[in-house]
Amino acid sequence: MTEEEFDQNKKIAHYSNSLNAWFNTQLELDKSFLILSTAAIGFIVSLFKYFKMQSECDLIFGIFSIFSFLLCIILTLITFNKNTSILENLFENNSKGLEKDEKSLQILGLITSISFILGIFFSLVYVWFSI
């Protein structure tokens, strides 16, 4: 093996490992959103059960937090589905629409993150007012 072939193989291995690390990081982030949002909904529902509503404001923020976390869960599941279709297309060497799919994944990721952050915010406000 020549030095040029070795450098080429090294670049390919580096790219492959980088892509794998990026994909695993994104997958773990999505799984974390899914798990934490589900737990947060359970937490908010249990607070509904154990604390009296002080005002309508409590109920509104509680419902907003549940809605935000539910939206996060739905968007995460859509992201998993989209990732699956992208990977299937890559395995079939079909790169048509790949840029469009990547852009939609970026938008989905941004909206998922925003809905999760809003869920946390509304939950904190709900807990602040209800306790």
Secondary structure, DSSP 8 states (H G I E B T S, - for coil): --HHHHHHHHHHHHHHHHHHHHHHHHHHHHHHHHHHHHHHHHHHHHHHHHS---SHHHHHHHHHHHHHHHHHHHHHHHHHHHHHHHHHHHHTT--TTHHHHHHHHHHHHHHHHHHHHHHHHHHHHHHHHH-
